[in-house]
Amino acid sequence: MRIRLDRLSKSFGAVQVLHELSMTVEPGEFLVLLGPSGCGKTTALRMIAGLETASGGRIFIGERDVTDVLPKYRDVAMVFQSNALYPHKTVAQNIAYPLVLRKTPAAERDRAVREVARQVQLDALLDRYPRQLSGGQRQRVALARAMVRRPAAFLMDEPLSNLDAKLRVHMRSELKHMQHELGVTTVYVTHDQIEAMTLAHRVAILNQGRIQQLGTPREIYNDPENLFVAGFVGSPPMNFLEGAMRNGAFAGPGFGLNTPAAAHAGAAVMGVRPEDCRTVAAGQGRIEAEIYATELTGDHTLVTCRIGEQFAVVKMDKNYEQAIGTPVGIDFDVDHAFFFDAASQGRIRMPTTPAPQSA
């Protein structure tokens, strides 16, 4: 079922949380709303569910305008950060509760509960109570309770944030597989960019109540629209070095680079991802630096380098070792660098070379 937001706005008194948010979630799509705390993503989700009223704009589910429709008539199922299970009910009774409210016949209800429990690997735990379950199992019960209704859309508000790191990784793959199998339109809210990148068909990045970029995870990672998106997506985050562009060159702290952006002039920021950099012997890189710290993370070493008063992180091999204070060079392919206008924070686009025309 398609979900469409048309210039959706929300204010709490004098504070405007959403500013004319417009986007379409296609049928069967897994769309993630990603952004920092307070950016408006949970408010948008609650408005789709009908738990918050719109200050302006319209909400459509399918062809139906549901802006002023009560939550129970919107045919959506919401999964919260807290699993919100009934402690006095068994797993089976918790899952079945939406069907009990609908007065579904007992035999049909039991079949539906067992089928959805099998899909989330809870079929052996139906007689247990929430207190007898692990955190991941309880969250799967909450998911099963949403799934058993077969709603037009799933709305999920950071459902994995209370789980430990190992379980979160497992549940991400479970969620992605379940959504693929069911084919139900899903809107998922998170501030965790790893969750967004691994789960989503498309990601909408919000900041201060406005969409900064909407696209596939690969598009957002490889082609960020502005400084905020570039810095928010990526782990470790993109390195930013302040400088200026003039006559087709970027002048940074103690270095200069020729770029194709000859038309731009003024204060600018260069961004380059840690995995696109490498340390080399002093005097042999594009930038001169010294090692500030090294951190072994397991499969790689993060090398923090001081460049004047600024810093950059380089992702190196796990066996990399150098002493703090060692002079080094930082090298990278200029084609992998991004440039942003310092005032507007928008991307400075490089001119593209037109393809040769055949005779």
Residue pairs with C-beta under 8 A, 6 or more apart in sequence:
1 27
1 61
1 62
1 75
1 152
1 153
1 185
2 24
2 25
2 26
2 27
2 60
2 61
2 62
2 185
3 24
3 25
3 48
3 59
3 60
3 61
3 153
3 185
3 187
4 23
4 24
4 25
4 59
4 60
5 21
5 22
5 23
5 24
5 44
5 48
5 57
5 58
5 59
5 60
6 22
6 57
6 58
6 59
6 60
7 20
7 21
7 22
7 56
7 57
7 58
8 18
8 20
8 21
8 22
8 44
8 47
8 54
8 56
8 57
8 58
8 59
9 16
9 18
9 19
9 20
9 21
9 54
9 55
9 56
9 57
10 16
10 17
10 18
10 40
10 43
10 44
10 47
10 52
10 54
10 55
10 209
11 17
11 55
16 55
16 209
17 40
17 43
17 209
18 40
18 43
18 44
18 47
18 209
19 208
19 209
19 210
20 56
20 57
21 40
21 44
21 57
21 209
21 210
21 211
22 57
22 211
23 31
23 204
23 211
23 214
25 31
25 153
25 185
25 187
26 185
27 185
28 183
28 184
28 185
29 185
29 186
29 201
29 202
30 176
30 179
30 186
30 188
30 199
30 200
30 201
31 186
31 187
31 188
31 200
31 201
31 202
31 203
31 204
32 187
32 188
32 189
32 190
32 195
32 196
32 199
32 200
32 202
32 203
32 204
33 41
33 44
33 45
33 187
33 188
33 189
33 190
33 204
33 206
34 41
34 190
34 191
34 193
34 196
34 203
34 204
34 205
34 206
34 232
34 233
35 41
35 191
35 205
35 206
35 207
35 232
36 191
36 207
36 232
37 191
39 206
39 207
39 208
39 209
40 206
40 208
40 209
41 189
41 191
41 206
42 157
42 158
42 189
43 52
44 189
44 206
45 78
45 155
45 157
45 187
45 189
46 52
46 157
47 53
47 54
47 59
48 59
48 61
48 74
48 76
48 153
48 155
48 187
49 71
49 74
49 76
49 78
49 155
50 66
50 69
50 70
50 71
50 74
50 76
51 71
51 78
54 67
57 67
58 65
58 67
59 65
59 66
59 67
60 66
61 74
61 75
61 76
61 152
61 153
62 152
66 73
66 74
74 152
75 151
75 152
75 153
76 151
76 152
76 153
76 154
76 155
77 98
77 145
77 146
77 147
77 149
77 151
77 153
77 154
77 155
78 146
78 154
78 155
78 156
78 157
79 142
79 143
79 146
79 154
79 155
79 156
79 157
79 159
80 142
80 157
80 159
81 157
81 158
81 159
81 161
81 162
82 162
83 130
83 138
83 139
83 141
83 142
83 159
84 142
85 94
85 130
85 138
85 141
85 142
85 145
86 93
86 94
86 97
86 130
87 129
87 130
87 131
88 129
89 97
89 129
90 126
90 127
90 128
90 129
91 117
91 122
91 125
91 126
91 127
91 128
91 129
91 130
91 133
91 141
92 113
92 117
92 126
92 127
94 130
94 141
94 145
95 113
95 116
95 117
95 122
95 126
95 141
95 144
95 145
95 148
96 109
96 110
96 112
96 113
96 148
97 145
98 145
98 148
98 149
99 108
99 109
99 112
99 113
99 148
99 149
100 109
102 149
104 112
112 148
113 126
113 144
113 148
114 123
114 126
116 144
116 147
116 148
117 123
117 125
117 126
117 144
119 144
119 147
119 178
119 181
120 140
120 141
120 143
120 144
120 147
120 174
120 178
121 140
121 174
122 137
122 140
122 141
122 144
125 133
125 137
130 138
130 141
133 141
134 167
135 162
135 163
135 164
135 167
136 163
136 167
136 170
136 171
139 159
139 160
139 162
139 163
139 171
140 171
140 174
142 159
143 159
143 175
143 178
146 154
147 154
147 178
147 182
150 184
151 184
152 184
152 185
153 184
153 185
153 186
153 187
154 179
154 184
154 185
154 186
154 187
154 188
155 186
155 187
156 186
156 187
156 188
156 189
157 189
158 189
158 190
158 191
159 175
159 188
160 168
160 171
160 172
160 175
160 190
160 195
161 190
161 192
163 171
168 195
172 195
172 198
172 199
175 199
176 198
176 199
179 186
188 195
188 199
188 200
190 196
193 232
193 233
193 234
193 235
194 235
196 203
196 217
196 233
197 203
197 217
197 221
197 233
198 217
200 216
200 217
201 216
202 214
202 215
202 216
202 217
203 213
203 214
203 215
203 216
203 217
203 220
204 211
204 213
204 214
205 211
205 212
205 213
205 214
205 220
205 228
205 229
205 232
205 233
206 212
207 228
207 232
212 225
212 226
212 228
212 229
213 220
213 224
213 225
213 226
213 229
215 223
220 229
220 233
221 233
221 234
224 230
224 233
224 338
224 347
225 346
225 347
226 340
226 345
226 346
226 347
227 240
227 269
227 271
227 340
227 345
227 346
228 345
230 238
230 240
230 271
230 338
230 340
230 347
231 237
231 238
231 240
231 271
234 273
236 274
236 302
236 313
236 315
238 271
238 272
238 273
238 274
238 338
239 271
239 272
239 273
239 274
239 277
239 311
239 312
239 313
240 269
240 270
240 271
241 252
241 253
241 269
241 270
241 271
241 272
241 307
241 310
241 312
242 252
242 253
242 267
242 268
242 269
242 310
242 342
243 250
243 251
243 252
243 253
243 267
243 268
243 269
243 270
244 250
244 251
244 265
244 266
244 267
244 268
245 251
245 259
245 261
245 264
245 265
245 266
245 268
245 339
245 348
246 265
246 266
247 262
247 265
248 258
248 259
248 260
248 261
248 262
249 256
249 257
249 258
249 259
250 256
250 257
250 259
250 268
250 270
250 339
252 270
252 287
252 307
253 307
253 308
253 309
253 310
254 287
254 288
254 307
254 308
255 286
255 287
255 288
255 307
257 270
257 286
257 334
257 337
258 334
259 334
259 337
259 339
259 350
260 350
260 351
261 339
261 348
261 349
261 350
261 351
263 351
264 339
264 341
264 348
266 341
266 342
266 343
267 341
267 342
267 343
268 339
268 340
268 341
268 342
268 348
269 339
269 340
269 342
269 345
270 337
270 338
270 339
270 340
271 337
271 338
271 339
271 340
272 312
272 332
272 336
272 337
272 338
273 336
274 302
274 312
274 313
274 314
274 315
275 315
276 332
276 333
276 336
276 337
277 312
277 314
277 315
277 330
277 331
277 332
278 314
278 316
278 330
278 331
278 332
279 285
279 291
279 303
279 305
279 314
279 316
279 320
279 322
279 328
279 329
279 330
279 331
280 328
280 329
280 330
280 331
281 328
281 329
282 288
282 327
282 328
282 329
283 329
284 329
284 331
285 328
285 329
285 330
285 331
286 329
286 330
286 331
286 332
286 334
287 307
287 312
287 329
287 330
287 331
288 307
288 327
288 329
288 330
289 305
289 306
289 307
289 312
289 327
289 328
289 329
289 330
290 305
290 306
290 325
290 326
290 327
290 328
291 303
291 304
291 305
291 306
291 322
291 323
291 324
291 325
291 326
291 328
292 304
292 305
292 306
292 311
292 324
293 303
293 304
293 324
294 301
294 302
294 303
294 304
294 320
294 321
294 322
294 324
295 301
295 302
295 304
296 318
298 318
299 318
300 315
300 316
300 317
300 318
301 315
301 316
301 317
301 318
301 319
301 320
301 321
302 313
302 314
302 315
302 316
303 313
303 314
303 315
303 316
303 320
303 322
304 311
304 312
304 313
305 311
305 312
305 313
305 314
305 328
305 330
307 330
312 330
314 330
322 328
338 347
339 347
339 348
339 350
340 346
340 347
340 348
341 347
341 348
